[in-house]
Amino acid sequence: MAQLSQFVEHLLRRAGFGVSEEERERFSRYTYPIAVSVMTNYDPAEADVDDKIDSGPQYVPIGGRGFSPNLVLNDARKRWLFRMVHSPAPLQERMALLWHHHFATAHSKISDAVGTTDATRLMAAKPSEDPGHARGQIELFRQYALGNFRELLVEVAKDPAMLYWLDGRLNRKGAPQENFGRELMELFTFGVEHYVETDVYAAARVFTGWNLSQTGTRGTASAFYSFNYDASRHDTEGKEFSFPIYRNGSKQIPARSAAAGMQDGLDLIAALASHPETAGRMARRLWTWFVSETEAPDPAFVDNIAGVYLRNDTNMKPVIRAVLLSPQFTDPDRFHQRYSWPVEFVVRMFKEVGFVGSNLDTTLTPLLNMGQQLLEPPDVNGWELGPGWFTTGGMLARMNFAATLTANQRIALRDAARASRQTPETLLDFAIGRLSLPEIDPEVRNALLDYIRAGGTWTGEDAQLAVKTAGVFHLLTGSGDYQFV
């Protein structure tokens, strides 16, 4: 088994979804700075692994009958999980997941408006596979994973799924709908403490006319939803804010003709994206997402990352690179200081334990029981992160999943462990190394060795090796340490 430095292993666990054997072999050749460069400089075209779905035993099977991820909600979830397990650009999928949380949008509300099939297309359609070349919201997040945040905000404001989710399609002059304008400021950019209620009303007026159009028959392949600026619905009068919109300090978006009114929204988004408070808030979110959930953000980290964000015109690639190269991220004391999301837990287990005899269809109910459904965050705030994942039911679901998967993998794990069958100690070292765990407490290590030795003299013969290897993997993946990344 190829060896990784603790820093590269940490990078793959935090910026990806754990360490597969292929990744261990690939990244063992890299120094840490080169590994960061490889993670951040991926080619999206080369990262497309969808054609590998159900193509061979080296890829986790999808499971279920048929497969229509552009149209069927659970198939869309399975396709995304497949990408997380197998993509050579795990940071792309990591960032897409983080943007999905940041711009939380739920399939269920959109389904109420357009039906479940079209809602799935709005959330997850891949343009190259969709009859109308529709781009689902998750594909938007993948496209802009490390892109320009200001441009991402514009695309989100125009996104048909978002226009349904936050009722932007109802926004018109004389009856402004405030949901999107409020969340743009409160959740997507600088935070609730930096605007007043009159700003919400002004922001709603800014986006009057940002609507969508539908062609074809709803629920059929010909149906197509796209952004449409309707000038007849736009409020042409000036809009006053409590914070500067323009570099000259002006707080007013001027009156414009209806035909030119879309510029109002572009001006507001540009002001919010480049606001110093947005830079600081994004830096603090990145601390939580990448560095630590067990301590408050380091002011030096926030200042550094906010500065990189502003100096690079809100481009996220240099920002994420700065996060991953920061002394705070690479501090060993902060390794394993983020609570694992249910999706992270499941994908990491597939990558580090294996998936022989399993399929992605069997993960959907356990993930729901753990507290996370892709494409269905509970509300506009996204999921409750940190200790909120670890309810009694959520932990039981994790333990049950660990028990089931390790039992399914017992033969494959036995075969992989044969080179380490000499003693209980060598077997335990193999398991700990493969699972990218922190250093095990001596008392826990002794208890695990007692488990391996129990039942008779250690011989390392195949039957004993299969039982004990699967058992020790179960105990380790079910441990408290494995719930952190």
N, C-alpha and C positions, 0 to 999 in steps of 0.2 A: 504494500500500500504506500503510494507516494506521500511524502511528508510536506505539510504546509507550515509556514511560519504562523505564529499565533495572530499576527496582524492580518495576513491574507485570509486566514480562516474567519476572523472577525468580519472582514470586509464582505466576504461571500454570505455570511450569515445575516448581516445587517442590510447590505445594499442588494442582496439577492434573497434567496429563500432556503439557505442551507447549502451543504456541500455534497454534490453527487460525486461518485467515483470518477466520472469523466472530468468534472471540474477540478477535482483534487489533482488528477494527473496533469491537466492543462495548466493550472495556475501554480503548480509546484516549480515551474521554470521561471517564475517572475519574481522580481523584487517587489516590495510593496508599492512604490510609486508607479512602476510599470503596470502592476495589477489594477491600480486605480485608473490609469490611462486606458487599459483594455475595457474596463467596466463602463467608462463614460464615453468612449469613442466607438461605440458599436455602430454597425451599418444596419439600419432598419430592414433593408431588403434581405440581408443575410439572416436576420433574426426571425424571419417568417417561417415558423415550423408547422403551420397548419397542414401542409401536404404530408407530414409524417403521421398524422392521426390514423390509428388502426393500420399501420404499415409494417409492423414487426414486433417481436418480443422485447426489443430494447426500449420500446415506448409504452407507457402506461395505457392500457385500453380504455376506450371511452365507456363502453357498456351501454346497455339498452338497445331498443330496436330503432333502426334508422338513425339518421343524424342530420339535423337541420338547424345549425346554430344561429342562422340569420332569422329564423322564424319561431323556434321553440325555446322557451325561456331556459329550461334546465339544460338543453344542449348548448346554449350560449354560455352558461355557467361552466359547463364541463370543458368547452373549448378554451376558456380563459385559464382554468386550472391546468389544462394540458400545457399551455404556453408557460405558465409559471414553473412547471416541473422541468420542461425540456428546452426552453428558449436559451440560445447562447448569449442572449442579452438580458439577463435577469433584472438588471436595473431598469430597463424599459417597463417591464411588467410591475416592478416595485413602484415606480413613479406613477404609472397608470392607476394602481390601487390606491395610492395616496391621494391622487387627484379625485378619484371616485369618492373617497371619504371627504375631501375638502369641499367638493362641489356636489355633495350628497343628493342623489336623485333616485327615486324609487319607481320601479316598474309598475307597481300596483296602481298608483294614481294615474299614470299615463294610460294603463290598460282600461281604467274606468272611462276614459275619454275616447280611445280609438280601438279598443279590443286588444286582447293579449298578443295576437300575432304581430300587428303593426307596432305595438308597444315594444316588443322584442326587437324589431327592426330599428326602432328609434334609439334603443339602448345599445344594441350590439352588432348591427349589420356591418359586414365587411364590404366596402364598395365594390371590389372586384367580383364579388359573388352575388350581389344584389341586382335584381332586374332593373331597378332605377338608379343604381350606383349610389344608393343612400349610404351615408357614413354614420354609424351609430355613435352614441356618446363615448363609449369605451374606446372605440377606434380613434376618436378625437383625442382622448387622453393619451393613448399610446403614441399618436403622431406628435403630440406636443409634450411628451414625457420630459425631455430636457430642453424644450423650446423656450420661446420668449413668453414670459408670464403675461405681459400686456396683451400680446396677440392671442394668447389662450383665453383671457377674459373676454375679448371681443368675440371669439368663436363660441364660447360658452353662452354669451348673451344672444347669439344667433342660433344656437342649437335647438332644433325642434323639441327634443326631449325636455330641455330646460324651459322652453316656452310653455309647455304643458305643465311641468312640475311646479313652477312658480307663477303660473297664470299670466305670463307676459302676453299671451295671445288675446287676452281680454283688455289690454291696456290701450286706452284711446283718449283723445282730448275731450275734456269735459267730465271724464270719469276715469281718472288715472288709477291704475292698479299698482299698489305699493310693494308687493312681495319681492319682486326681483331687485328693485332699487334698494330696499332695506338690506337684503342679504348680500348684495354686492358690497355694501359698506361694512356691515356687521360681521359677516362670516368669510367673505371672499378676499377682503382687503384689510383695511386698517383697524377694524374692531369697533365695538359698540360705544366705547368711551370717547370716540373722536368725531361723532356727529350728533346733531340734534334732530328733533322730530321734523322741523321744517325742511331739513335736508332730504328726508325720506320722501316728502311730497314733491320736492323739486326733482329728485332723481326719478320718481315715477313719471313725471311730465317729460323728462329728458327722453325716456324710452317709449313714449307714445308712438305708435306706428311700427314698432319693431314686432313684426307678426310673422305668420307662416302661411303658406299656401299648400293646398292639397290637390293633386291631380289623380285621376283614376278612381276606382271604386274601393272604398275602405274594406280591408280584409282580403284583398286580392293582390296578386303580384304586380298589378298595374298601379296600385296606390303608391303615391310618392309625396312625402312631406319635405318642404324646404323653407328656408328663411325667406321672408318677403317684407321689404320696407314699404308700408302703405302710407304714402304722403298725406292722403286725405284724413288719416287718423292722428296726425302729429300736431302737437301743441306748439305753435310757432312763436309764442311770446318768450321773453327772456326768463332765465331761471337763476335764482340767487341762492348761494350756498354759504355756510359758515366757515368754510376753508377755501384756500386758494385753488383755482382751477387752472390758471395760466401762470407762466413764469414771471410775468410782470406783477403778480400778486392779486390780480383781479379775481373776485369771487363770483362773478356773474357770467353765465353762458348767454351770449347775446341773442336777441330775436333773430330768427332766420326764416327764410321762405320754407314752405312745406317740402319742396323738392330737395332743399339742402339740409333738412332737419336731421337726417341720420348722423350728421357731424356732431350734434349735441352729445349723443351717446359715446362717440369715439373720444370726444374731448374729456368727458367725465371719467371714462375708463383710463385714459392716459394719465389724468391727474391722480387718480386713486392708485394706479399701479406704481407710479413713481413717487408716491408720498413717503417721506422718511418713516412715518409710523407703520406703513405697510411693510417696508423693508425690515423694520424691527420685529413686527409680528410674524412675518415669514421666517425670520431667523429663529425665533422662539419655537415656532412649529417644527422647524427642521431639527432643532435640538431634541424635541420630544420624539419625533419620528425616527431619528438616526442615532442620537447620542445617549440619552438617559431619560427614563421616566421616574427615577428614584431621587432626583435632586433638581433643584431649580436651575434654569439656564444660567450658565456662566456669562456675566456681562461682557467679558472680553470676547467670548465666542459670538455673542449677539452683535457687538460692534463690528467685528471682523466680517461676519457673513452679511450683515446689512450693508456694509460698505461695498463688498464685492457685488451684491445685487444691484446697488445704485450705479456703481461705476460701469457695470456691464449692461446697462439699459434694460434691466429685468430679465436678461437671458439666464436660464436656470442651469445650463451646463457648467459654466464656470463657478456658479454658486454651489452646486452639488460637489464638484471637484474640490472646492475649498473646504466644504464640510468634511469630506472623506480624508483630506490631508491635514486637517486641523489637529493640534495636539490634544484637544479634548476628545475627539473621536478615537484617536489612536492610543489613548491612555488605558493601559490594561485594567486599571481600577474601575473603568466604565464598561468593560466587556460584560455581557450578560446582565445589563441593567435596563433592558427594555422588555416589557411584557409581550409575549408572543400572541399575535392575533390568531383566532382559530384557523383562518386560511393559511397563515404562516406555519402553524403547527402541522397541519395535514400535509402541505406541500413539502415541508422539511422532512417529515417522516418518509414520504415516498422517495425523496432524493437520497436520504441517508440510510434508511432501513431496506427499502425495495418495494416492489409492487407485483411480484409474480403471483398470479392467481387472484389479483384484485383488479378493480376498475374504478373509474372516476364516478360512475353512477352510484357506487356504494358510499361515496363521501358526502352526498348532498344532505341526507338526513342527519348524520353526525355533525356536520357543520351547522345546520339549523339548531341542533340541540346544544352545540357549543356557544351559540349566540351570534352567528354571522351567516347571512345569506348574501352572496354577491348579487348585485343589481337590486338590492332591497335594503338599503340603510334605513334605520328606523325613523329618522326625521331629518330636518335640514341641518342638524348639527353632526350628522354622520353617526358613527358608532361611539359608544362610551369606551374609551381606551383605558389602558392601565389595569388596575385591580378589578375594574368593572367587568372584565371578561370572566373573572373567576368566581362565578356563582357555584352553588353546590351542584346544580344540574349541569352547568358547563364543565366543571371538573370531572364529573362522572362520565360525561360524554367523551372527554379526552382520554380518560383511563380505558373506557370500553374500546375506543378506536385503537389505542395503542395495543391492547390485548389482542384484538382481532387481527391487526396487521402483522404483528410480530409472530403470531401463531401461523398465519398464512405463509410467512417468509422462512419458516424454520429450516426447510431443505436448502434454500438458496443461501441463508445465513450460515448453515453448517458448512456448505461448500466453500464459502468465502473465508470461514474461520479455520480451515484445515491447517493453514500455515502457522496458526497460532494456538494449536491444540496441545502444546507440550505440557503446560501447567495451568491451573486456575488463574494464576497471575497473568500469564501471557494472553489467555482468552479475554480476561477483563480489560487488559490494555488495548486489545484489538477493538472491543466494543466501544470503549470510551473514545478512542481515536476516531472511529468511524462516525460517531455521533456529534462531533464538534462541541463537546461539553467543557465546562470549566473544570478546574482541578477539583477532584473529588475529596471530600473530607475524609480523613483517615478512618474514622469510625464507620462511615458509610461504606468505604472501600472494604473494610474488614467484614462487614455484614454481607456484602455482595460476594466476597470470596467464600464466606460460610455457606451461602446459598449454592454456589457452584460445587462445593465439596460435599454437600449434603446428599445422602442416599447411597454412599459407598465410596470406595477408593477411586480417585480420579485416574482414568485410563485414556481419555480423549478419543475413545472409539466412536464410530459414527452415530450410533443411537444415542449415546450419552451427550455427544457434542451437539446434536440437533436439539435436544431438549434444553440443555443448559444455555446454549447460545441464544435461542429464542427467548428463554426465560430472563436472561440478564438484559437483553435488549428491551424486553417489556418493562422490567424494573427501572431501567435508566430512562426510557422515554416517558414513563409515568411519574418520574421524580419531579420534585419542585424545580431542580436545576434546568430541566429540559423545557420548562414553561417560559424561560427567558431566552432572549437572543442577543 
